[in-house]
Structures are given as structure tokens and as C-alpha cells.
Amino acid sequence: MSELDMKGIAPDIVCDRFSDEGWVRSSVYAPREMALLVYVNGLELVTILCTPDKLNCLVLGYLFAEGIITGMDDIAMMRVCDAESEVDVRLNNKEFVLPTKRTLTSGCGGGATFTTDGINVDSSLNAEPRELLALMKQLQERMELYRFSGGTHTSALADTQNLLVMAEDIGRHNTLDKILGECLLRKIATRDRLVLTTGRISSEMLIKVARMQAPIVVSLTSPTERAVNLARELGITLVGYARGSRLSVYAHPERLGRAASEED
């Protein structure tokens, strides 16, 4: 992808840089940010602060993750209006009542999640620690927006050998919604896959992973305490600080070959 094709990047941002050689004024890239207003059945649902890329995937993934749709068959029509920063979604169920209970998230822009209940993940998938580290290396090598501008998160759906779907955004939650939405559109199964992300794993991130039915989630950084407890409850292997040749497992290490007798 060329620089000009990257909707998520704003070029020609004036920046004054200081170093041992003094001050230098230069032109740099910065990640774009937009406020995307989502309507469902003509009613305002949510405003998502996001990177203006894969907006259809973002909205579909968000609706699925929040339990508003169960699949593409629930969608009668979806219109993305980039110029007005709006998405209009019409459901086949015209009598659907939108949820009103919201929990503010810790993500970029203070998003909202309507449900905090997860789905238990029952999977026989196993992986080797070195496979997870190799996948994380692949992820870091393919972070295009971050390479140009910084300030973005990247996530991916993978099997034990390769990255299958990737997404970048200023919001770490948005990256998972974009992946889920793209998988719905392309009919890619998320069950029994791995999820990798550069962002912090919070409880709402864990819920999105559980809805994907992905049994292993790997982060470049840390999980929160609540995410650890939720991962143990839902049956998700939770891995943090996957960098270089090391990683830390906070929940269900048995999927990575850690014997149960060694957990104490």
C-alpha cells in the first residue's frame, strides 16, 4: 500500500523537533481521527472515535460484539457516508429495541459497551510459545500506519502460523471490531483462532475476544486485573508482554504446554 492510499494518515503536519543538534522544523505524518455516528433503524446508537478506514467492518464488528446482530442475515441495509461521518444501518427486525444500558470503556475516546457478559470459550486449540512470538513479530513488521505516523494500535486474527486478518486504528477496541466485521463480510471463521494486539487487554477487550470464540489472546503489553479474572472465568488463554523471546501467561497456560502441576 502506498502512502497516498492510506486513509488513516494525515500528511504535512508541521512539527518542531529537538535533538543534540538543536531545533529542526519538519513535515511529518499524524494518524487521522474522526467521530463516526452510527444510526440503527433511524435511531442514534453510538459515536465511535476512530481511524477513517474499514468503516463498514468497524460498524459490523461493533454491532456483533454488542449483541445487536448475530450475523449478516440480520442486516437489511447499511450505508456508509464518509462525507458526513455517518453510518446508517437498517435491521431486518424493524421492531428491534436498542440497548440503553452503557458502560464507559477505558479505550480511546471513552467508548461505550452495552453488555459486560461474556461467552465461555471451549476449544482444544494449543500453541507453542515460540509460535506466538513469531506471530507477534509478523504483526509488528506489518504495522503500516504505525510505521508512518505512530499513535495507532494494530490487531490481527491468526492461526498458529500466519496472520489472517489485520486492522489498525487509534482505538484498540476498534481494531477488534474491524477484524470481526471483516470476518463477517468475508465469511472467515474466528472460532479456534488466535487474537494478537499491540494494545492493553482490558475486560471489554476480553469480551470481544470471547464473542469471537478465540481461545488465545496475545498482547505486546499488559492485561488489567479484571481482564485476568475474566479470562480465567471464560476459558481464554491470556498472554502479555510477548516481546522478543519472552512472554507472560496470566490465564490458562495449559494451552501453551504449561503442565497443571507446575502452575503453583
Secondary structure, 3 states (H helix, E strand, C coil): CCHHHCCCEEEEEEEEEEECCEEEEEEEEEECCEEEEEEECCEEEEEEEECCCCHHHHHHHHHHHCCCCCCHHHEEEEEEECCCCEEEEEECCCCCCCCCCCEECCCCCCCEECCCCCCCCCCCCCCCHHHHHHHHHHHHHCCHHHHHHCCCEEEEEECCCCEEEEEEECCHHHHHHHHHHHHHHHCCCCCCCEEEECCCECHHHHHHHHHHCCCEEEECCCECHHHHHHHHHHCCEEEEEEECCEEEEEECHHHHCCCHHHCC
